[in-house]
Amino acid sequence: MLMLKDILYGVSLRAAEGATDRPVSAVHFDSRQVESESVFVAVAGTQVDGHRYISGAIERGATSVVCETMPDDKQEGVTYVEVANSAEALGQMASNFYGNPSGKLKLVAVTGTNGKTTVVTLLHQLFMRLGYQTGLLSTVNNKINDEVIPSTHTTPDAVQLNALLAQMVKKGCTHAFMEASSHAIVQHRMAGLSLAGAIFTNISHDHLDYHKTFEEYIKAKKKLFDDLPKSAFALVNTDDKRGKIMVQNTAAAVKTFSLKGVSDFKAKVLTNSLQGLELEISGDTVASQSVWFPLIGDFNAYNLLATFGTAVLLGEEAEEVLTQLSGVHPARGRFEQVQSSNGVTAIVDYAHTPDALENVLKTIQNVRTKNETVICVVGCGGDRDKDKRPKMAAIAAERSDRVIFTSDNPRSEDPEEIIRDMQAGVPASHYKKVLSITNRKEAIKTAVMMAEPNDIVLVAGKGHETYQEIKGVKHDFDDKQVLKEFFYELS
């Protein structure tokens, strides 16, 4: 069993009272999970301050406590350690407890508003195809090779994260790819990790309910690159004007990718259709060549380019990477197509930000023949950034022929109030093309019944999610499955 002093290695300590050469059975920050001889880390979270639960953790068997403020009523036989930042200490301690698994992997983190899930999914598929044992940490699911482990957050908490990485190491993984959400970065969930590299996809308005300002959101993303070591690489999209900002203070080797400007990894879209993309790939490491991929849209051209660049920076041979990358498939719920028997194409996409919705609708406009109707079903989540609601509504109304506003995950909010917030963004010239149907299933059914052969129905906002959260309860709901059911009924 590890000793407390071993688990505290690398943690910036302010003070310690009690023995540090005592055994530790587990590391916890949730007092309800504490067991005998475990260490309880009191984290001052956004919702709950763990310092309030120190005595309860000790009653459950904690023999060591890590905190930012020493309690007044210290108990005999318990070791108390004071640190500057408990969340940061938790990350380092979790890494130490599980044997620093990230240092035994080539671990790459992907951050950005859009594209994180697709890029890590493509990287996981690619490196499996290249013959490596590979791990995945994503919004959709976590994987150890082909074994699926359900995920509850874009980025797990520090303890879960290191436990998963340790499992990957135990099962022979040499590479792992993870999403790095802005929440996880500022909450220090990634503290203590050793990264081989990090990728920046893009940034647009999102999560302002949490970060309050766009500047703070940018700083959260940038911190990932500020903390990279010299041994790592930082691969950034320079077509996004904030790509260069991300790497202003990084010690890592900076590499770039783009569709428009000069960069280390560059692509040009030759063909863009509902069947796939043909890209001309070029760069310092590969002679210019055209490659076909079964993904759709300019946004996926960026995702593919980021994946290609990462593989090359990890030491893979460019020609073999392109060969294997041409056989990958998109992440679940990302521009995922469902076909009806009468020729209607439905597209399920996770687009839940203004930028993502605009990208998806632009892609549909680029691949359509102009003889079909584009019907968009879209909602906005409750208890989240309200500023994006009228913006998303305006984009849907501008870039679709017909629009149905509906519920997403209303959570604790009144779904009809959310829809009213969306309606406020619709210009008067587009009023006639907009319907509002609060029940999401009815909204999708209405879109399917409105569609004629060859029309395109976009169901946006939930993508891979298989539930709808209403008043704190998660109800089974899968956009793709609902579409299939209605298509079957109409066949």
N, C-alpha and C positions, 0 to 999 in steps of 0.2 A: 504493500500500500504506500502511496506517495505521502510525503510529509508536507506540512503547510509551507515550510521554507522553500521547498522545491516549486510549489505552485505559485509562490509569490515572486519567483525569479523574473526580473525585468520590470516589475511593478514599481512605480514611484511612490515610496512610503513617506508619510509624514510622522507617524508615531506607531508604536506597537506596545501592547501591554499583555504579558503572558507568554507562554512557551510557543515557539514556532517550529519546534522539532516534534510536533504531534501529528499522528496520521490523519489523513482526510479521505473519506470514502466517496465524496461527491461534491460538486460545486453547484449551488443553486442561488437564484435571485428571486424565486417565488417561494415564500415561506411555507406554502401549503405542500410543497414537494420535499421539504427538508426531511432528512433521515438521520439516523445515528452517525456521529462523527463526521458530519458534512460541514462545509463552510458556507455561511450565508452571506451573500453580497448585497448590501442595502443600496439599491439604485433609486435615485430620485427621478422617476419617470414622468411622462407628460400627464398621466392620469392618476398615478398612485406613487407616493413616496415610500420606498422600502424601509426607511428608517423607522416608520411607525410599527413595523412588524418584527423588529429585532427580538423582543422578548418572546413572541410567539414562536419564532424560529428556534430559539434556545429550548423552549418547552418541548419542541418536537425532536430535539436531539442534536442541534447544531452545537459544535464545540469551538467554532471559530467564527468571528464576525468581521467583515470588511465594510467600512463605512466612511463617509465624508465628515461626519460629526460624531465624536465619541458620546455614547449615552451617559446620562448622569448616574443611572443605577446599574453599574456593572456587576455581573454575577461571578462568583468565585468559580474557578476552574474553566473559565471561558477565555480564549485569546481574542483580543480586540486589536484590529489593525486599521489605522486611519490613512486614507489616501486622498489625493486632490480630486480625483474623478472616479467614482465607483464603476460607472459604465465602461470606461476605458480599462480599468483594472480587471473587470469581469472578462473582457475579451482576451487579455493577456493570460489571465489565470486559466480560462477554459482551454486556451491553446496549450499551456503547460500541462494541464491535467490530462489531456488526450495525446500527449507526446508530440506536440507541434506538428500535426499532420500536414499542414499547408506547406511546410518546408520540405516534405517528402514527395510533393507533387509539383507539376508545372501548372500553377493555378492562375487563371486569367479572369479578371472581373470586367463586366460590361456595364457602363452607365449611360444615361441619356433619357430623354422623355419618351421617345419611341424607338422601337427596334431591339430593345434589350433581349426580350424573349426569343425573337427570331434568330438573332446572332448567336446566342449561347446554344440554342437548339441545333442550328446549322453546324456549329463547331463540334458539338457532341456527336452528331451523325458523321461528320467528316472524319474525325479522329478514330471513331469506331471502324469506318470504312478503310482507314489507313492502317488498321491492325492493332490499335492501342486499346488497352483497358482504360475506360474514360468515365468520369463522373460529371453530373449535371445538377445545377441548383437553379431552378427557374420558377416563375410565377405559375406555370402550368403544372409542373411536377418536378420532383427530384429523381435522379436516376443514378444507379451504380451499374454501369454497363447497360444491360437491357432490363434490369430490375427496377420497377417503378415504386417510388416512395412518395405518397401524396404530400403536397406542400400547402401550407396555410398562409405564408407570407412570401412576397417577392424575394426577400432576403431573410433567412431564419435568424432567431436570436443567437447570441454568441455561443451559448452552450450547445444548442442544437446544431449549429453550423460546424463546430469543431467535432462533435460526435459523428456527424455525417461524413466529414472529411476523413476522420479516423477509420470509419467503415470502408471508405473508398480505398484507403491505403492497405487495409487488411485484406481486401479482395483483389489487390494487385493493380489498382489504377495508377497510371503514371501521369495522367493529365486530368484536369477538372476545369469546368467553365461555369461561372456564376453571374447572376444579375446582381448589381449593386444599386439598390434604390437610394434615393436622396435621404429618406428617413433612416435607413440603416447606416449610412455614412455619418450623419450628424449624431446619431445615437450610439456611435462607437461599436456597433455590432461586429465590425470587421477588424477591430483593434487586435493586434497580435498576429494577424495573418501575414504570411510571406507570399507576395504576389510576383509572378513571372512577368506580368504585364497587365495593362488596363486599356480599355477601348472607350472612346467617346463617340456616340452615334449622332446626337443632335440635342437641341434643347428648345422647348417652347413652354408657354404658360401651363402649369399643372401644379397641384398640391399647394396652392397658395393659402388654403385653409390652414395648413401646417406651418409653412415657411413664412407666411405673411406678405413678403415682398418677392418680386422676381429676382432681385439682387441676392437675397438670402438663398433662394433656390439655386442660383448659379454657383454661389460660394459652397453650397453643400456638395454639388457635383465636383467642383474644382478640388475639394479637399482630398478626394480619392487620388488625384494626380500629385498633389502637394506631398502626400505621404509615401509615394513610391520610392524605392531605393535605386541607387545607380545601376544595379544589376538588371533592372526591369526595363521594359519598353512601354511607351505611351503612344498609342495609335489613335489619331484624332481625325474627324471629318472636317476638312478645311473649307468645304462648301457652306458649312454653318459658321457664321461670322464669329461665334464664340469658341470655335475649336482652338484657336490660338490662345485665347484667354485661359483655357483649361490647363495649358502646359507652361504658363509663364514662369512658375516657380518650381517646376518639377526637376528632380535630379535624374530622372529616367531618360533613356534614349528616345527622342521624339521622332515618330514617323507619321506620315500623313496619307489620307486617301481622299479621292474626290471623283466626281463626274465632270466637273466644270474647269477647275483650276489646275495648276501645276502641282503634282504630288508624287509621293513615292509609289503609290499604288493607284492606278487610274483606270477608269472604264468608260466606254461609250456605248449607249444603247443603240443597237442596230435594228432589233425587232422587239415589239412589245405587244403581245396578244393575250387572249384568255387561255392560250395553250402554254405560254411561257415567254421567257426573255432570251434574246441573243445579245450577248455583250462582247465588245472588243476590249480585251484586257491587256494592259501594258504596264511597264514599270522598269525600274533598274534591274529587277531580278528575273524578268521574263520577256521573251520576244513577243511583240504584239501578235495576238491571235484571237479569233472569234470562238466563243463557246456558248452552247445553248443550255439553259437552266429551266427546270419546271416550276419556276416562281414568276410572279407577275408584278409589274409596276416599277417605276423609278425608285421608290422607297426600298424595294427588294434588291435593286441594283446596288444600292449603298450597303445593304446588309450582306450581300454576297461578297462585295469588295472588302468589307471589314473582316469577314471570315477568311477570305483568301490571304489578306495581308497578315493576319494573326498567325495563320499556319506557317507562312514563310518566315516570319519573325521567330517562330518557335523551332526553326531549323528544318522544316520540311521542304522537299524539292518541288519547285513551282509547277512543273508539268504534271507531276503525279497529283498534286493538290487539285488542279483544275479538272483532271480526269475524274477524280472521285467526287469533287464538288458538283459536277454536272448531274450526279445521280441522287442528290439529296431532295427532301420534300419539305414543304413549309411547316411551321409549328401549328399545332391545333388552334383553331379559332383565329388564325391570321390569314385573311383573304381566302378562306376555305370555301370551296364551291359545292353546291348541292344542285343536281339537275332534276327537273321534272320530266315526266314522260312526254309532255307536249312542248318541250323546248324552252321552258322558262329557266333561267339561270339565277339561283339564289347565292348570295355571298355572305358568309358570316365573318365578321371581323371585330376585334377587340377595341377598335377605335373609340376612345373615350376622352380624347382631348381635341380641341379645335384643329390643331395641326394634323393629327392622325386622321381625323374624319375628312379633312380637305385632301390629304394625300390619297386616301382610298377612293374618294369620288373623282378626283382628277384622273386616277388610274383607270377607273371605269369609263370616263369620258374619252380617254386616249385609245381604249381598245374596242369601244362600241362602234357600230356601223352608222349610227345616227338615225336608224329606222325603228329603233326600239325605245320603249319607255323605261326610264330609270326611276324606281320606286324605293325611297329610303325610309326605313323604320329606325327611329333613334330616340334615346332617352338620356337622361343625365342622373348620376348617382346622388343620393341624399347624404347629408352630413359631410359634404365635400365642397370644394371650391365653387361657390355660386357664380363667380364672375364669368366662368366659361359657358354657362347655360345659354344666354342669348347669343353668344358667339357661335356655338355649335349649331344652334337653330338657324342662324343666318346663313351659315355655310351649307347646311342641308337644303334649305330653301333655294339658295342660289344655284346649286350644282345638281339638283335633282328635278325630275319632271313632276313627281308627286312625292309628298312627305307625310309620314304619320309619326306624330310625337306620342311617346308612350312612357311607361315606367322602365327604369333600369333596375338598380337596387335602391329603392327609396329609403331603406334603413328606418330611422326614426321620424323622418319627415313625411308630410302629406304629399303623396305623389302628384295630386292635382295642382298643388302649389308649385312643385318643381316644373311641371308643364307650363304653368302660367309664366314662370321666370323665363322659360324658353321662348314662349310666344312673343314676349316683349322684344325679341331680337329679329323678328320677321318683318322685312320691309312691306309696306302696304301693297306694293306691286306683286307680291307673292302670296298674299292671303288666300287666294282661291285654290292654290295647289296644296294647302296644308290641312290635314285632319288631326284631331287629337283623340286618342283612344287610350284611356288609362291602363286597362288590362293588357299586359304585353302579349299574351296568347291571342287575344282577339285582334290586336293590332297586326300581328304577323299573319293571322288568318285573312284579315281584310286585304293586306298587301298581296297575298297569294291569289285571292279571288279577283282582284283588280288586274292582275298580270295576264297579258296575252302571250301567245307563243313568241319566243325570242326576246321577251322583255327581261330586264335585270332587276332583281330585288336585293337590296342591301339591308341586312339586319346588323346594326352596329351597336357597339357598347359593351357587350358581355363576352363575346368570343368563346373562349374555352370554358367559361364558368358553367357549372351544372346546377346552379341554384339561383334563387332570387331572394334577397334579404328584405323582409318587410316587418317592421316593428320588433326587431331583434330576433326574428325567427327566420331560419333559412329553409325555403321551400324548394323541392326539386324543380329545376327548370333548365332546359338545354335548348338554346336557339336552334341548333342544327337538328336535333331530334324532333322538335316541334315542326320545323319546315318539312322534314321527311314525312311526318304523319299527315300533314295537310296535302302534300303532293300525292301521297298514296290515296287519300280519300277522293281526290279529284281525277285520278288516273282511270 
